[in-house]
Amino acid sequence: MIANLVIEELRSIVGKNWVLDTPEDLATYSYDAFLPEFKPDAIVVPSSTEEISGIMRLANRERIPVTPRGAGTSICGGSVAKEGGLIMAFHRMNKIIEIDPENRCAVAQPGVVNADFQKEVARYGLMYPPDPASLFVSTLGGNVALNAGGPRGVKYGVTRDYLLGLEVVLPTGDVIRTGGKTLKNVTGYDLTRLICGSEGTLGIITEIIVKLVPMPPAKVTLQAIFSDLDDAAKTVSAIIGSGIVPTTLELIDKVVLDVIGNYGGAHFRKDAEALLLIEVDGEAALVQSQGERIEKFCKERGSVEVERARTTEEAEKLWQARRTAFGAVASLMPNCIVEDATVPVKRLPEMIRKILELAGKYRLKIGVLAHAGDGNLHPLIMTDLRDKDEMGRIDRALEEMYAVAIAMGGTLSGEHGIGIAKKRFLEMEFSPSALRIMRGIKKVFDPNNILNPGSFL
Ligand SMILES: Cc1cc2nc3c(=O)[nH]c(=O)nc-3n(C[C@H](O)[C@H](O)[C@H](O)COP(=O)(O)OP(=O)(O)OC[C@H]3O[C@@H](n4cnc5c(N)ncnc54)[C@H](O)[C@@H]3O)c2cc1C
């Protein structure tokens, strides 16, 4: 519980309407896209860096936990108040401060929605590549804090690869700036990259400088259906090994294809065991010839049907299955657990086989969706939290799955972060010495552990 006097002090910083504490507000902010719910004591909605600095000084003085929150689409429980206290929301800080075509960069506040940002920079013939599938709601602040990736990651990389600089309010209330508008910067430790992906545990991101790239003039979109999942998975590593760098290389397995079909999305032929959605972008002549090569490649490796979009509308239609996948799967059972195991791309077929084996062994309904081109798998576990026996089997299956992913040279998380979802597995990937360094870093930034406590460390 936060004392009334402190709530009044908060109101004096942000204005009386911007501290929310009705039961409806608390319920609304008590969950994100992961499973457990945690009620905050209040939600504070600042409008400036100065206000955030004031809030953090107060929170640090009173030892009140503060959890930053963008759109709350975190799949690892990053944006819920695990130890109560304040949720800090950024929807008043949603301005694009500057688009600077000469320096090919832009400056934005954390509450800007990714898709809105993409649209604005496109008006200058520029592109901001990080495109998490949640882009129509997720915010740049959340994207930076979780180092979001997305379907374009195969060619363009992830949020970190576009981040030039940050303004950050530390848990003590101090404000720091890191990086800037230059492409090159090797001055001191790279705090920009340390904060990126730190899951809102080191500082509050209040301003973001990102690099932009020229909008590619053309793209070609293809969909390849396979009657054998293994053939599809092997085609992924074969395409990557061929020298073509696809923009997107997504895989959807039969379980998910069937759910999409029943949901009223696209329908696929009966023998479809897997679908690859492939996109290449660049100069028109080049992408046309790459499209032809990929088509041939897929057919040679067992694809039973390849469709190449001739218009933007046809391309959109091919994207429909991928775009509806999450919604379709989430609608099937009361809960859906989205996992994020990531392996070197050559090990993708093996990892998919392992996931299917675990589904059988532990009697689970698991569909596989993957940013396959970068080995980033999203096994989707359709379940019901109230089924304690099944939750126990899921726990055991996940432990086995992540142990295998790490043994293959992979990682616990390609893009969703650790949060509370995978905290128990951290020791599989890091030695005690590495974890000691991370805990030490957290202590330097946040001596009283008030920022997003209960998260992954
Ligand atoms: C349907 C669906 C599809 C998704 N697809 C993808 C995908 O393709 N790729 C991908 O990477 N992720 C994906 N995600 C996960 C999620 O959308 C991303 O991680 C996204 O970056 C979170 O943004 P957000 O604004 O919702 O942040 P939130 O969920 O609100 O917060 C995420 C984390 O960032 C911290 N945070 C938020 N704002 C700030 C700030 N200003 N300063 C400091 N910390 C902050 C929070 O404390 C939390 O730890 C998906 C999620 C869903 C539900």
The ligand as an ORCA input file, in Angstrom:
! r2SCAN-3c Opt
* xyz 0 1
  C       0.626    -11.037    -30.425
  C       2.028    -10.696    -30.008
  C       3.042    -10.747    -30.947
  C       4.354    -10.445    -30.582
  N       5.325    -10.492    -31.531
  C       6.596    -10.164    -31.204
  C       7.636    -10.203    -32.185
  O       7.424    -10.525    -33.357
  N       8.881     -9.852    -31.785
  C       9.161     -9.476    -30.497
  O      10.303     -9.152    -30.204
  N       8.196     -9.447    -29.561
  C       6.937     -9.773    -29.871
  N       5.962     -9.739    -28.916
  C       6.314     -9.347    -27.535
  C       6.124     -7.832    -27.259
  O       5.130     -7.304    -28.093
  C       7.412     -7.062    -27.468
  O       8.369     -7.478    -26.536
  C       7.265     -5.538    -27.346
  O       8.538     -4.970    -27.545
  C       6.719     -5.058    -26.013
  O       6.332     -3.698    -26.169
  P       5.268     -3.023    -25.194
  O       5.131     -1.600    -25.572
  O       4.018     -3.806    -25.168
  O       6.021     -3.126    -23.810
  P       5.514     -3.715    -22.437
  O       5.030     -5.097    -22.602
  O       4.601     -2.762    -21.790
  O       6.879     -3.741    -21.634
  C       7.891     -4.619    -22.007
  C       9.096     -4.431    -21.080
  O       9.643     -3.159    -21.311
  C       9.694     -2.388    -20.131
  N       9.417     -1.015    -20.546
  C       8.361     -0.551    -21.261
  N       8.511      0.765    -21.504
  C       9.677      1.138    -20.931
  C      10.389      2.366    -20.828
  N       9.936      3.486    -21.377
  N      11.550      2.376    -20.140
  C      12.049      1.246    -19.586
  N      11.422      0.054    -19.652
  C      10.264      0.009    -20.333
  C       8.660     -3.012    -19.217
  O       8.969     -2.815    -17.864
  C       8.739     -4.476    -19.609
  O       9.773     -5.124    -18.922
  C       4.643    -10.067    -29.245
  C       3.618     -9.996    -28.309
  C       2.323    -10.321    -28.673
  C       1.240    -10.240    -27.634
*
